[in-house]
Amino acid sequence: MGKPTTIRIPEDLLNEIDRFVQESKLDRSAYLREVLRKGFSLDKQDRLLLKYVRKELSQMEVCKELKWDTWEFLTQLKARNLYLNVELEDWLDAAELPS
């Protein structure tokens, strides 16, 4: 069971939400919980990818936290027009590794 909380929503937004949930025959509380969950998930992705871009987290750390595989990580970077944190030195170091 969830824990109750209170937030203030601008009246115009609440009216729009109410119209939508009535037309869709949805429960307002359930709808708001789902929207909050989706919004939080997207915000979390953005925050973690920003930390990756700032070199505060590695690709592996981001993937672990978001439960993404490497391909999902690369797809999300591309979708947000972000780049891999790989510099020329990284490529040169990798080229020197024994095969």
N, C-alpha and C positions, 0 to 999 in steps of 0.2 A: 504494500500500500504506500502511495506517495505521501509526502509531507506537504501540508498546505502552505502556501506563501501568498503574499499580496503584491501586486504590481499596479502601477498607474498606467493606463492606456489612453491616449488621446481619444476624445469622444468620436471624432470623425472616423478614426481607424476602427474603433470598437463597433460603430454602426455598420461599417463595411464588412467586418467579420461576421456580425450578426446576420446581415443579409445573405452572405455567402453560406453560412451554416444552415440557415433556414431553407434556402433554395436547394441545398444539397442534402437536406435531411440528416445533418450531422449533429453530434453533441458538441457544444461550444468548448467545454473543458477538454474533452478528448482531442478535438481539433487543435486547440492552442498548445496542448502538451506535445503533439506530433510536430507542429511548426517549430516549437522551441527546440525539440530534439534535433530536427534537421538543421536549424540555424546554428545551434551549438556545434554540431558535427562539422559544418562548413567553416565556421569560425576557427575551430580547433585545427583543421587542415591548414587554413591560411596562416595561423600563428606558428605552427610547426614548420611549414615550408619557409616562412620568413626567417625563422631561426636557422634553418639549413642554409639559406642564402647568405646570412650573416656569419656563417661558419661556426655557429654555436652548437649545432647538432650535425651528426653524420647522416648520410643516406640510410644506413642501417638502423640508426636510432629512430629516425622518422618512420621508416617502414614498420619497425617493431611497434611503435606507439599507435600507429594508424591501422595496423594489421594489413599492410599492403605488401604485395610482392614487388620486385624490381620494375616490372613492366607497368604496373599501376602507378608507381612513383614517377617513372619517366613520362607516362601519359599525362599525369597531373601537372608536372613541371611544364610540359608543352602547352597544355590548356591554359595555364596562367602566364605564359610567355616568360618563364623563368629558365635559368640555365644551370647545368651541372657545376658543382664546385670543383672543377678539375683544372689545374694549371699545367703549363708546359712541363714543369718539374715533376709533376705526378706521372705524366706519360713517359718521361725519360727514365724515372725511377722504375716504372713497371717494365720498360723495355730491357732493363738490366737484370730483372729477375730471372733465375734459371728456369728453363722450360721443362 
